[in-house]
Amino acid sequence: MRYRKLAFPAAVLSLASLAACTSAPPAGKANFSAAIAAALDKRCITVSPFLGAGGPYPADVCGFRFADTHQLDALAKAGLLTRKAFCVYALTATGKKALQAPIGGAFCAGHFRLDKILGWTKPRPNFMYGGKMTAEVAFTYSPTDMAAWARTAAVNAAFATLEELAPQRKSQATLVQERDGWSVRHLRI
């Protein structure tokens, strides 16, 4: 009889402590902000010039019928590339630092920052993510830490995507609730 009196409270306490250890962070502005900000920090604003077959540098675009060197010339004028021959471009020291993908030849011009969480859907189980709780989060973001070369008139004229980078752009992300926090699974920027 004494065993039964002790067994029930012990079971309740162990279940309560187990639930406290494995409880995931709740949905909310602070947790969503942390997850989206971390995902945006990893995202580069890329500038990808046409390199024919896709790099690496030095890039020889002479053999390509539709070789349009205006983007490469703009990057050379901004100090990322040097023109070695009529249609051969090599990296400068500045270009090597900014190079994001050696094979594709893309440069990192800056990053994004989270401005504001606008709202979110009620978290619900999603079987695409193993039944974990997911939420769609609406937010605004802006470009930040733009490199000096990316702000030059020549580069902006050659890469229309840089001109379109306005502050306070609206977007959405799919977040999944993990044991240690919310993580971004799909970021639409």
Summary of the structure (lengths in Angstrom):
residues: 189
radius of gyration: 24.8
end to end distance: 64.0
largest distance: 94.7
contacts: 532
relative contact order: 0.19
helix: 35%
strand: 35%
